[in-house]
Amino acid sequence: MTTMTLTKDRIHSGIWSGKLVVPGGSQARPEVLVTHLDQPVPGVNLTAESGARDLWTLQIPIPTSALSEGVQTVLISDGRSGARLGSFCIVTGAPLEDDIRAEVDLLRAELDMLKRAFRRHCLETMA
């Protein structure tokens, strides 16, 4: 299990930026693995913050392959343990609007079903 913490700063000019905190103040460079569609993302930059032993700046160029129809997810993991540190999604395309609405409708229906089952269970156990 990783003890590193990743926090997003921003996305600007096609670069995702975040801060990586590595508790313990180790001078060793952390290993970070960034993938899109199970392929490593090239050009990832990890630099130590001056004056802070446990703070690193992570910059990830958004791969052009992520600029495709639908939802594309970039995963950020600890290269040593494989634990997920974070992720970000790129959402593109006009048909996506209908897909998201359908998914939200499905989630609402499932939530309503769970609420009814929970209420029924509470009534049965109280009797």
C-alpha positions as CSV (number, residue, x, y, z in Angstrom):
1,M,0.0,0.0,0.0
2,T,1.3,3.4,-0.9
3,T,1.7,6.3,1.4
4,M,2.0,8.9,-1.4
5,T,-0.8,11.4,-1.9
6,L,-1.5,13.0,-5.3
7,T,-3.5,16.3,-5.6
8,K,-4.5,17.9,-8.9
9,D,-3.4,21.4,-9.5
10,R,-4.7,22.1,-13.0
11,I,-4.8,21.3,-16.7
12,H,-3.3,24.0,-18.8
13,S,-2.1,23.9,-22.5
14,G,-2.5,20.1,-22.7
15,I,-0.5,19.4,-19.5
16,W,-2.1,17.9,-16.4
17,S,-0.3,19.1,-13.2
18,G,-0.4,17.9,-9.7
19,K,1.5,17.7,-6.4
20,L,2.8,14.4,-5.1
21,V,3.5,14.2,-1.3
22,V,5.8,11.4,-0.2
23,P,5.8,11.3,3.6
24,G,9.0,10.7,5.4
25,G,11.1,13.2,3.4
26,S,12.9,10.5,1.5
27,Q,15.4,11.9,-1.0
28,A,14.7,8.9,-3.3
29,R,12.8,9.8,-6.5
30,P,9.4,8.2,-6.4
31,E,8.4,5.9,-9.2
32,V,5.2,7.0,-10.9
33,L,3.5,5.1,-13.7
34,V,1.1,6.9,-16.0
35,T,-1.0,4.9,-18.5
36,H,-3.7,5.4,-21.0
37,L,-5.4,2.3,-22.5
38,D,-2.8,0.2,-20.7
39,Q,0.1,1.9,-22.5
40,P,2.7,4.2,-20.8
41,V,2.2,7.9,-21.4
42,P,5.4,9.4,-22.8
43,G,6.8,12.7,-21.6
44,V,5.8,12.5,-17.9
45,N,7.9,14.9,-15.8
46,L,8.4,14.6,-12.0
47,T,10.5,17.2,-10.3
48,A,11.3,17.9,-6.6
49,E,10.0,21.1,-5.1
50,S,12.9,23.2,-3.9
51,G,13.0,23.5,-0.1
52,A,10.5,20.7,0.4
53,R,11.9,17.2,0.9
54,D,8.6,15.4,0.6
55,L,6.9,17.4,-2.2
56,W,7.1,16.7,-6.0
57,T,5.5,18.3,-9.0
58,L,4.0,15.9,-11.5
59,Q,3.3,17.0,-15.1
60,I,1.6,14.7,-17.5
61,P,1.2,15.7,-21.2
62,I,-2.3,14.7,-22.3
63,P,-1.8,12.0,-25.0
64,T,-3.4,12.7,-28.3
65,S,-4.9,9.2,-28.1
66,A,-7.1,10.5,-25.2
67,L,-8.7,13.0,-27.6
68,S,-11.2,10.5,-29.0
69,E,-15.0,10.1,-28.8
70,G,-16.3,9.1,-25.4
71,V,-14.6,9.1,-22.0
72,Q,-10.8,8.4,-21.9
73,T,-9.1,7.8,-18.6
74,V,-5.5,8.3,-17.7
75,L,-4.4,6.3,-14.7
76,I,-1.6,7.5,-12.3
77,S,0.0,4.7,-10.2
78,D,2.8,4.1,-7.7
79,G,5.4,2.4,-9.9
80,R,6.7,0.3,-7.0
81,S,3.5,-1.0,-5.4
82,G,1.1,-0.6,-8.3
83,A,-1.3,1.3,-6.0
84,R,-3.5,3.9,-7.8
85,L,-2.6,7.4,-6.9
86,G,-5.2,9.1,-9.0
87,S,-6.7,9.5,-12.5
88,F,-8.2,12.1,-14.8
89,C,-10.7,11.8,-17.6
90,I,-11.0,13.5,-20.9
91,V,-14.6,13.6,-22.2
92,T,-15.3,14.4,-25.9
93,G,-18.0,14.0,-28.5
94,A,-21.6,15.0,-29.1
95,P,-23.1,11.4,-28.7
96,L,-21.6,11.4,-25.2
97,E,-24.3,13.7,-23.9
98,D,-27.0,11.0,-24.5
99,D,-24.8,8.3,-22.9
100,I,-24.3,10.3,-19.7
101,R,-28.0,11.0,-19.4
102,A,-28.8,7.3,-19.9
103,E,-26.2,6.3,-17.3
104,V,-27.6,8.8,-14.8
105,D,-31.1,7.5,-15.4
106,L,-29.9,4.0,-14.9
107,L,-28.2,4.9,-11.6
108,R,-31.3,6.7,-10.4
109,A,-33.4,3.7,-11.1
110,E,-31.0,1.4,-9.3
111,L,-30.9,3.8,-6.3
112,D,-34.7,3.8,-6.1
113,M,-34.7,0.0,-6.2
114,L,-32.2,-0.1,-3.4
115,K,-34.2,2.4,-1.3
116,R,-37.3,0.3,-1.7
117,A,-35.5,-2.9,-0.7
118,F,-33.9,-1.2,2.3
119,R,-37.2,0.2,3.5
120,R,-38.9,-3.2,3.1
121,H,-36.0,-4.8,5.0
122,C,-36.4,-2.3,7.8
123,L,-40.1,-2.9,8.1
124,E,-39.7,-6.7,8.1
125,T,-37.0,-6.6,10.8
126,M,-39.0,-4.2,13.0
127,A,-42.0,-6.6,13.0
